[in-house]
Amino acid sequence: MPSTDELSRRELLALKEIRLTGQTSDGTLVRQLLDEKMIVDAQGRQLELTAKGHSMLVRGSPSLWDISS
């Protein structure tokens, strides 16, 4: 697992999906991100990024850019 300063592409994609839709299909990652206080479970099934989660997503965003085009 990457250090707390660096997330895997999978984790970053999950944070991005949560930010856009309020959910993700990866239940294992949801538990991990909840434990790491990067997301909160608001209103039952709606997930939201915390300030920490948002910061990690912004910091890791360049690794999500598709440079092949």
N, C-alpha and C positions, 0 to 999 in steps of 0.2 A: 504494500500500500504506500502511496506517495506520502511525503511529509505533510504536515498541516498547512504548509505554505504552497503546496502544489497538489492539485487534484488530477485524477485520471480523466481522459477524454470521456469515458463513460459517466463519471460523476458530473462533469461539466455539462454534458448533454442532458442528464437528468435534471440538473438545476435549471437549465434553459427551458426544458419542457414544463417544469413546475411553474416557472415564471410566466410562461405564455398561456398555460392551460389550467393551472392549479392542481395538476395531477401528473402521475407517471405510472407506467405499467410495471416498473421494477421495484417490487415490494422489499427486496433485500436492501436496495439502496435507500429506500424511504426510511427504513429503520436506522440505517447507518447515519443518514443525514440528520434525522431527528436527534440521535444520540450525540452527534457533533454540533448540535444547535445551529445548523445551517438552514433548517426549515422548521415550521410549526404546523400543526394540524389544526386549522381554524375551521369552525363551523362543521365539525364532523369529518367530511371527506375532502374538504378544500384544503390544499397545501399552499403555504405561502413561504417565501424566502424571508429569513431574518436579515438583519443588517450584515451579519457575518456571511451568510449565504450569498447575498447580493455582492458583497465585496469580493468573495472568492470567484464568483461568476465573471465579474468585470475583469479581475486580474487574469483569469484564465481564458478570456474570450479570444485573444489572438490565436490560440491553439485550435480554435474551432473554425477559423477562416479557411475557406477552400482556396488554396493557392494554385491549384492545377488548371484553373480556367484562364 
